[in-house]
Amino acid sequence: MKIDLKAIQPSASGAIEHSCRSYPYFLPVPVYGRGSGDIEAQSSYICRQADMVGEWAHSYTTRLLEQYLQDGELPKDRHVPSKDTHAYNGIGIAEQRLSKALSLASQGKINPNLMTLRCIENLTDLRKHGLMRDHIAWCSSCWKQDAESGCTPYLRLYWTLQQTKICIKHNEILSTTCPSCHSTSHQFPNFPRQWICEKCGNNLYGKNANKNSRKITDRDRWFSYSIHKLLEAINQNGFKLDESSVPAAFSRVMEITNLKIPDLARELQMRSRRLKGIVEGNRRPYFAAFMDLCYRMDIPPHELLFSSCNLTSPDNWRHPGRTTFVSMSKLSQKKKISIKAELDRAINSNQVPPPQVSKIAIKFDIKYTTIQQNFEEEYRILVSRRVKWERQCRKARHQKRIESLCDGIFQLIKSGKYPGERALREIAAVKAHELRRKDLKLILSAFQKVYSEQGLVEEDIVNEQA
């Protein structure tokens, strides 16, 4: 019997493969905790998306950025290192890129800024000190309830802040290490299921989930609840924080309590100069210090910023003594002497390039913010010296870039060639990414206009060569 191959219908696998091509790359799934203080972190949302399409989180993110952003907006290094990607939940260029891609992918239906700490940008200094954890923290009870209710266990945004110590729903201290191997995990792992340990592959909220025996303090509880309420007010009520929010809040406190800046600074046990800078809008507060000021006044931050009422009086304010931030001030006297000697040596050396404070911090196995808090004057000198040197280097590089562009244009004109972008790249006078700079574009377009008016046009040269 002869088989007619043309009569055979297409196989089921072929139909499945065809439907996969039309499968949407970005799925319009809702954001967990929307409109509440339990809003999902952006890294958690991306991991959920990657898990649903069966892809690694980092490769999914790379493809998402490439699909929805222009070439000039993409990062130079397309590789996504997991140790640095907690920035997707914070405030920075990486968060901006991913937020824009999510907004475009959802056709504006998702506001990614509410899934990051961009919404509280004006409550921290320009360097975003003391804002985020560099690893994941979670509540095992919350994740168990997520799984039991049919939801994907997700990372709450308020868990990513350093000042959040407890889960406000279950009044439990957040876990930070795997119960099996006692290792920490990144906030944005390559494996998209965040409730699975990156090292040993065990469940982070299973039967063996560790219960922290540390006693919950009133301060821990107050900070955690206040941060949750602040995010809830921003998400639910649509309150906005701008650069004038903090100065206006402290000015209102001064007006209601009839205190001047020196008096209020004395009550809050802080430097009058620092408070004056905040009230006048010349200085942003350090986030941990801002939360501490709210704690001293016993006014939750969302009520201090968004309420016009005076909730407490100076007679009821807390006076616990000068606050020490444990992660920044836990230094022995011997170590302080060693760090001070190293800082003095760096200041007196006058080496070029100036030493970085972060490199000195790494040498002593501390954070650079520890140096900032304990050695303010030395920190200020070294940072200002480094910033000045970097500014001079950028100026010199830019001057060289302009000179190279002009030399390349004159070189092409002497040989009778139109100074087009491709011709300039061929003679290595300028790089492709440099031509995206606005100032170089203006310089090049000015030269092109002059030589076009003289009859030297790129199309004419192409025709002559043809």
C-alpha positions as MATLAB code, in Angstrom:
seq = 'MKIDLKAIQPSASGAIEHSCRSYPYFLPVPVYGRGSGDIEAQSSYICRQADMVGEWAHSYTTRLLEQYLQDGELPKDRHVPSKDTHAYNGIGIAEQRLSKALSLASQGKINPNLMTLRCIENLTDLRKHGLMRDHIAWCSSCWKQDAESGCTPYLRLYWTLQQTKICIKHNEILSTTCPSCHSTSHQFPNFPRQWICEKCGNNLYGKNANKNSRKITDRDRWFSYSIHKLLEAINQNGFKLDESSVPAAFSRVMEITNLKIPDLARELQMRSRRLKGIVEGNRRPYFAAFMDLCYRMDIPPHELLFSSCNLTSPDNWRHPGRTTFVSMSKLSQKKKISIKAELDRAINSNQVPPPQVSKIAIKFDIKYTTIQQNFEEEYRILVSRRVKWERQCRKARHQKRIESLCDGIFQLIKSGKYPGERALREIAAVKAHELRRKDLKLILSAFQKVYSEQGLVEEDIVNEQA';
ca = [
       0.000    0.000    0.000;
       1.383    3.381   -0.993;
       1.039    6.185    1.610;
       0.063    9.633    0.417;
       2.246   11.980    2.480;
       0.307   15.048    1.337;
      -2.856   13.719    2.977;
      -1.235   13.581    6.458;
      -2.408   16.406    8.726;
       0.146   18.601   10.508;
       1.335   17.127   13.781;
       0.209   18.452   17.145;
       3.771   19.517   17.980;
       3.818   21.769   14.949;
       0.603   23.473   16.082;
       2.010   23.991   19.569;
       5.200   25.494   18.168;
       3.175   27.863   16.017;
       1.052   29.031   18.975;
       4.195   29.629   21.044;
       5.401   32.206   18.522;
       2.268   34.285   19.057;
       2.326   33.835   22.866;
       2.609   37.290   24.488;
       6.050   37.925   25.934;
       4.735   40.243   28.673;
       1.715   38.897   30.527;
      -0.761   41.500   31.879;
      -0.947   39.918   35.335;
      -2.027   42.248   38.180;
       0.447   43.557   40.748;
       0.023   41.957   44.164;
      -0.834   44.292   47.035;
      -1.827   47.112   44.735;
      -3.225   50.108   46.622;
      -1.889   48.943   49.983;
       1.278   48.929   52.062;
       1.888   45.347   50.918;
       2.668   46.497   47.364;
       4.856   44.020   45.491;
       8.493   44.910   44.810;
       9.440   45.362   41.153;
      12.034   42.563   41.238;
       9.376   40.179   42.562;
       6.975   41.132   39.762;
       9.659   40.523   37.121;
      10.535   37.160   38.669;
       6.862   36.180   38.501;
       6.710   37.148   34.847;
       9.865   35.160   34.067;
       8.566   32.102   35.928;
       5.272   32.194   34.007;
       7.011   32.196   30.623;
       9.566   29.624   31.807;
      12.704   31.730   31.583;
      15.570   32.815   33.819;
      14.882   36.165   35.475;
      18.010   37.928   34.185;
      17.623   36.844   30.566;
      13.927   37.758   30.682;
      14.809   41.227   31.966;
      17.389   41.719   29.216;
      14.880   40.770   26.511;
      12.202   42.978   28.078;
      14.517   46.002   28.028;
      15.624   45.336   24.443;
      12.035   44.983   23.260;
      10.621   48.180   24.776;
      13.554   50.618   25.037;
      15.484   52.503   22.387;
      19.118   51.617   21.734;
      20.327   54.781   23.431;
      18.428   53.902   26.615;
      19.838   50.385   26.972;
      22.699   49.682   29.401;
      26.142   49.301   27.857;
      26.647   45.989   29.634;
      23.704   43.717   28.812;
      24.772   41.167   31.456;
      22.677   41.400   34.619;
      24.792   40.604   37.742;
      22.540   39.414   40.573;
      24.595   41.051   43.314;
      23.759   44.534   42.021;
      20.196   44.075   40.806;
      18.549   44.944   44.127;
      18.800   48.410   42.533;
      15.677   47.473   40.536;
      13.690   48.045   43.732;
      15.555   51.206   44.701;
      16.297   54.552   43.099;
      18.650   54.775   40.137;
      19.191   54.390   36.412;
      18.577   50.613   36.486;
      15.224   51.129   38.203;
      14.306   53.877   35.707;
      15.023   51.644   32.708;
      13.016   48.711   33.999;
      10.136   50.930   35.169;
       9.854   52.501   31.722;
       9.915   49.089   30.035;
       7.165   47.799   32.352;
       5.055   50.893   31.776;
       5.340   50.516   27.994;
       4.754   46.759   28.107;
       1.564   47.221   30.151;
       0.454   50.143   27.943;
       0.459   52.460   30.957;
      -1.822   50.253   33.067;
       0.931   49.612   35.643;
       2.694   52.383   37.559;
       6.084   50.768   38.303;
       7.229   53.708   40.460;
       4.894   52.492   43.197;
       6.724   49.139   43.141;
      10.073   50.811   43.852;
      11.437   53.259   46.419;
      11.321   56.054   43.834;
       8.149   57.231   45.589;
      10.162   58.189   48.704;
      13.151   59.597   46.815;
      12.876   62.971   48.542;
      13.091   61.396   52.003;
      16.714   60.380   51.566;
      19.962   62.051   50.593;
      21.287   62.079   47.039;
      23.433   58.984   47.608;
      20.466   56.996   49.010;
      22.321   56.073   52.205;
      20.764   53.598   54.606;
      17.774   52.864   52.415;
      17.813   49.276   51.146;
      18.962   45.878   52.237;
      21.487   44.199   49.970;
      19.754   40.820   50.433;
      16.256   39.424   50.674;
      14.149   39.456   53.860;
      10.807   37.711   54.221;
       8.033   36.623   56.558;
       7.530   32.846   56.413;
       3.906   33.114   57.569;
       3.076   35.566   54.771;
       4.621   33.305   52.160;
       2.743   30.299   53.518;
      -0.535   32.210   53.273;
       0.341   33.299   49.721;
       0.905   29.684   48.684;
      -2.252   28.437   50.445;
      -4.391   31.106   48.756;
      -3.096   30.132   45.299;
      -0.853   33.203   44.878;
       2.840   33.159   44.107;
       4.812   33.987   47.290;
       5.952   37.523   46.595;
       8.356   40.055   48.062;
       6.711   43.053   49.724;
       8.377   46.368   48.987;
       8.506   47.413   52.642;
      10.580   44.299   53.418;
      13.416   45.683   51.272;
      14.087   48.632   53.614;
      16.804   48.335   56.245;
      14.576   49.847   58.945;
      11.846   47.213   58.500;
      12.538   44.521   61.079;
       9.171   42.798   61.519;
       6.122   41.727   59.533;
       3.312   44.011   60.615;
       0.673   41.383   59.785;
       2.037   38.546   61.940;
       4.258   40.567   64.300;
       7.213   38.299   63.476;
      10.821   39.268   62.907;
      11.693   38.953   59.219;
      13.936   36.055   58.207;
      17.115   36.832   56.286;
      18.931   33.483   56.052;
      18.034   30.090   54.643;
      16.910   27.660   57.393;
      18.923   24.856   55.774;
      22.271   26.359   54.734;
      22.074   29.715   56.595;
      23.026   31.697   53.480;
      21.489   34.966   52.281;
      19.845   35.442   48.878;
      19.819   38.364   46.483;
      16.664   40.399   46.058;
      16.665   39.597   42.347;
      18.042   36.070   41.813;
      18.522   34.545   38.385;
      16.262   31.642   39.374;
      12.840   33.335   39.324;
      11.279   31.593   42.318;
      12.392   33.840   45.141;
      11.126   31.522   47.868;
      13.734   28.935   46.841;
      17.271   29.250   48.267;
      19.856   30.066   45.599;
      22.541   27.944   47.280;
      20.853   24.725   48.446;
      17.521   24.816   46.593;
      15.399   24.317   49.722;
      12.123   26.054   50.497;
      12.705   29.219   52.564;
       9.321   29.112   54.309;
       8.852   25.359   54.757;
       8.589   23.310   57.940;
      12.163   24.039   58.920;
      11.773   27.807   58.568;
      13.737   29.398   61.363;
      11.993   31.520   63.974;
      14.142   34.399   65.167;
      14.344   34.355   68.942;
      15.413   37.988   69.232;
      13.008   40.097   71.244;
      10.945   42.606   69.279;
      11.541   46.102   70.604;
       9.055   48.970   70.558;
      11.401   50.839   68.222;
      11.447   47.936   65.723;
       7.675   47.738   65.814;
       7.234   51.516   65.407;
       9.631   51.748   62.451;
       8.129   48.752   60.615;
       4.529   49.901   61.043;
       5.414   53.495   60.086;
       7.135   52.472   56.857;
       4.192   50.236   55.943;
       1.733   53.081   56.618;
       3.827   55.510   54.577;
       3.791   53.245   51.512;
       0.084   52.587   52.059;
      -0.682   56.330   52.114;
       1.256   56.852   48.883;
      -0.381   53.855   47.148;
      -3.920   54.134   48.448;
      -4.495   57.872   48.734;
      -2.268   59.007   45.886;
      -0.170   61.328   48.045;
       2.924   62.681   46.315;
       6.268   63.559   47.832;
       8.224   66.367   46.224;
      11.271   68.355   47.290;
       9.158   70.736   49.378;
       7.362   68.035   51.413;
       9.982   67.610   54.152;
      10.780   71.355   54.575;
       7.040   72.110   54.738;
       6.494   69.380   57.351;
       9.196   70.652   59.703;
       8.143   74.270   59.149;
       4.622   73.244   60.191;
       6.001   71.600   63.344;
       7.914   74.777   64.203;
       4.852   76.920   63.609;
       2.492   74.790   65.704;
       4.934   74.246   68.588;
       6.166   77.853   68.441;
       9.799   76.680   68.343;
      12.638   78.245   66.397;
      15.283   76.202   64.609;
      17.819   76.192   67.510;
      15.082   75.228   69.998;
      13.686   72.470   67.792;
      17.198   71.167   67.108;
      17.816   71.049   70.856;
      14.584   69.132   71.412;
      15.471   66.665   68.659;
      19.102   66.435   69.790;
      20.532   67.251   66.385;
      22.775   69.934   64.971;
      21.098   73.250   64.345;
      22.948   73.643   61.031;
      21.629   70.311   59.745;
      18.063   71.128   60.728;
      18.330   74.580   59.138;
      19.457   72.994   55.869;
      16.445   70.649   55.910;
      13.932   73.388   56.786;
      15.287   75.702   54.080;
      15.308   72.899   51.502;
      19.070   73.033   50.947;
      19.733   69.572   52.325;
      17.973   66.260   52.101;
      17.714   64.125   55.238;
      19.440   60.802   55.602;
      16.527   58.326   55.568;
      17.413   56.558   58.808;
      17.858   59.955   60.488;
      14.509   61.170   59.107;
      12.759   58.102   60.524;
      14.548   58.637   63.820;
      13.314   62.250   63.993;
       9.750   61.035   63.394;
      10.254   58.452   66.148;
      11.495   61.099   68.585;
       8.468   63.289   67.894;
       6.214   60.202   67.942;
       4.647   61.348   64.675;
       4.432   58.637   61.975;
       6.052   59.880   58.753;
       2.866   59.718   56.664;
       1.071   61.923   59.197;
       4.000   64.320   59.516;
       4.111   64.746   55.729;
       0.442   64.632   54.772;
      -1.499   65.775   57.838;
      -1.859   69.405   58.916;
      -2.693   68.469   62.519;
      -0.282   68.606   65.427;
      -0.434   65.065   66.747;
       1.916   65.368   69.727;
       3.502   68.120   71.792;
       7.203   68.514   72.721;
       6.325   67.449   76.284;
       5.484   63.992   74.962;
       8.432   63.635   72.609;
      10.883   60.839   73.248;
      14.372   61.717   74.501;
      16.254   58.435   74.211;
      19.684   60.059   73.824;
      21.759   60.429   70.710;
      20.880   57.739   68.194;
      23.613   55.374   67.083;
      22.983   53.453   63.867;
      24.356   50.028   64.713;
      25.446   49.116   61.202;
      27.427   52.350   60.981;
      28.845   53.020   64.432;
      29.760   49.614   65.820;
      33.496   50.232   65.834;
      35.994   49.471   68.573;
      38.286   52.241   69.748;
      41.294   50.408   68.325;
      39.646   50.122   64.897;
      38.649   53.794   64.971;
      42.281   54.773   65.597;
      43.451   52.609   62.670;
      40.807   54.044   60.313;
      41.644   57.608   61.419;
      45.338   57.018   60.691;
      44.532   55.628   57.237;
      42.257   58.596   56.448;
      44.933   61.098   57.555;
      47.491   59.295   55.412;
      45.157   59.487   52.402;
      44.510   63.200   52.968;
      48.204   64.110   53.365;
      49.420   61.990   50.449;
      47.861   64.228   47.745;
      48.074   61.292   45.332;
      46.521   61.338   41.870;
      43.938   59.992   41.403;
      42.668   60.779   44.919;
      41.856   57.656   46.955;
      38.233   56.537   47.145;
      36.563   56.347   50.541;
      34.902   53.081   49.516;
      38.323   51.460   48.933;
      39.441   52.484   52.403;
      36.185   51.079   53.808;
      36.758   47.750   52.030;
      40.230   47.581   53.524;
      38.698   47.637   57.026;
      35.688   45.484   56.083;
      33.134   48.232   56.754;
      30.720   50.318   54.683;
      31.733   53.743   53.440;
      28.721   55.179   55.279;
      30.424   54.081   58.511;
      33.280   56.430   57.688;
      30.800   59.174   56.846;
      29.067   58.882   60.215;
      32.208   58.572   62.360;
      34.716   60.771   60.501;
      32.634   63.528   58.918;
      35.441   66.035   58.227;
      37.846   63.489   56.714;
      34.996   62.031   54.654;
      34.059   65.485   53.347;
      37.660   66.307   52.345;
      38.271   63.013   50.523;
      34.911   62.991   48.729;
      35.199   66.629   47.590;
      38.738   65.981   46.373;
      37.632   62.877   44.447;
      34.608   64.675   42.946;
      36.795   67.598   41.834;
      39.295   65.235   40.179;
      36.524   63.271   38.403;
      34.995   66.532   37.174;
      38.351   67.616   35.719;
      38.800   64.204   34.065;
      35.343   64.397   32.477;
      36.093   67.905   31.234;
      39.412   66.791   29.732;
      37.815   63.746   28.073;
      35.060   65.890   26.630;
      37.546   68.438   25.307;
      39.499   65.638   23.644;
      36.261   64.240   22.202;
      35.373   67.591   20.592;
      38.897   68.078   19.217;
      38.879   64.574   17.733;
      35.522   65.236   16.054;
      36.708   68.538   14.537;
      39.993   66.986   13.344;
      38.040   64.157   11.706;
      35.708   66.614    9.948;
      38.639   68.626    8.532;
      40.394   65.424    7.461;
      37.342   64.322    5.460;
      36.851   67.771    3.897;
      40.466   67.941    2.736;
      39.971   64.666    0.862;
      36.681   65.933   -0.620;
      34.417   63.749    1.482;
      31.237   64.832    3.155;
      31.556   64.702    6.990;
      28.858   62.114    7.579;
      28.511   60.007   10.704;
      29.532   56.779    8.998;
      32.629   58.359    7.463;
      33.657   59.767   10.857;
      33.287   56.359   12.482;
      35.322   54.719    9.701;
      38.331   56.952   10.356;
      37.889   56.428   14.138;
      37.363   60.148   14.755;
      34.340   59.505   16.936;
      32.463   56.540   18.383;
      28.828   55.713   17.714;
      27.621   56.373   21.255;
      29.418   59.748   21.317;
      27.385   60.950   18.345;
      24.267   60.624   20.512;
      25.507   63.478   22.692;
      23.537   66.651   22.078;
      26.568   68.986   21.974;
      28.443   66.815   19.460;
      25.305   66.563   17.343;
      25.049   70.358   17.230;
      28.723   70.771   16.297;
      28.494   68.158   13.537;
      25.217   69.527   12.145;
      26.732   73.044   12.033;
      29.684   71.810    9.942;
      27.409   69.741    7.702;
      25.183   72.762    7.066;
      28.176   74.922    6.030;
      29.560   72.366    3.591;
      26.120   71.490    2.251;
      25.585   75.147    1.363;
      28.876   75.014   -0.571;
      27.568   72.149   -2.658;
      29.303   69.277   -0.886;
      26.461   66.833   -0.211;
      26.676   63.197    0.715;
      24.263   62.101   -2.060;
      26.317   63.892   -4.751;
      29.492   62.133   -3.674;
      27.728   58.774   -3.735;
      26.473   59.461   -7.264;
      29.957   60.514   -8.484;
      31.502   57.351   -7.107;
      28.744   55.299   -8.751;
];
